[in-house]
Amino acid sequence: MYEDIKKQFTELETELMSPELQADRDKMKVVAKKHAALKKAIDMIDKLEKATADFKANEKMIADSTDEELRIMAETENKELNETIKKLATEIKEELFPANPLDRKNAIVEIRAGTGGDESALFAAEIFRMYARFAEKQGWKVNVLDSSQNGLGGYKEVTFTVEGDGVYGLLKYEGGTHRVQRVPETEKAGRVHTSTITVAVFPEAEEVDIEIKAADIRIDTFCSSGPGGQSVNTTYSAIRILHIPTGMIVSCQDQKSQHQNKEKALQVLRSRLLQKMEDEKRATDSSARKEMLGSGDRSDKIRTYNFPQDRITDHRINQNWHSIKLVMEGELDPIIYALKDFANNNKTSA
């Protein structure tokens, strides 16, 4: 059943070793991505085939053995194997034929401070750290593209990429308004304040996904700035791009050179445009529009972090979790997978 997939994987492995491909870095990157995407499916196929072989061996034992104890053990094991086989078959199908092909892409995440002044900026920095720790646990790579800090170490805004297998498919559920309720470090009277930040998550778009015409953009250069807005260098290495047809503006200043900042800014712009196209498609689907899971719409209040009560509430699925400190250290798995299961069960294609 999976022979074609295995054959394709073997062909990709052979292609990766060819000197011609290694001399072409762009093509090498494309083939390596395909290989990495199939590797996960191949590993699951191997597990499925082993579980299926064990199940059949147990069936034979049940039919042939006269030892009642062995038969009971085999029957018990087969109940577990049957569940494993069903689960693996579903996961392989999702991996090979995802409901949304964009789920396999890397992600670009933008976090912005909202209401709450310095406390909001400090919380934005904590949420960035939370995602960075979560990415680290998944074996993903985080790269900051652009940031603006306040004098307290908080972020007015920060934009970063997360690279890895199936990143967008998981992080897309984080888009929206995140609300925090706690006593700020700057609060002397001990009163609980409510602040907000916004998170937007885009699938990383490549040039083959979105073409940006030179006539459609205006590029400006400026000096990079640090905390408080002060200039940190005298060279115009920072880049600001205006996409004239949509009015989108993208800035990038955290790379080492003007050329790198321009490339990263274009990368963010392509991703925003790709997300815009996806949002327009989703708007025609009433069920997906109703659920709004993974839409990245900043106007949606999706989650509240209540520190005094040690409780996190996701308002889209009306579910609570405790141990905020662990979640802020990157233990996001229970929340994200609960959202993913909800989306799958309700057949949304967000």
Buried (B, 14 or more C-beta within 10 A) or exposed (E): EBEEBBEBBEEBEEBBEEEEBEEEEEEBEEBBBBBEBBBBBBEBBEBBBEBBEBBEBBEEBBEEBEEEEEBEBBEEBBEEBEEBBEEBBEBBEBBBEBBBEBBBBBBBBBBBBBEBBBBBBBBBBBBBBBBBBBBEEBEBEBEBBBBBBBEEEBBBBBBBBBBBBBBBBBBBBBBBBBBBBBBBEEEEEEEEBBBBBBBBBBBBBBEEBBEBEEEEBEEEEEBBBBBEEEEEEEEEBBBBBBBEEEEBBBBBBBBEEBEBBBEBBBBBBBBBBBBBEBEEEBEEEEEBBEBBBBBBBBEBBBBBBBBEEEBBBBBBBEBEBEEBEEBBBBBBEBBBEBBBEBBEEBEBBB
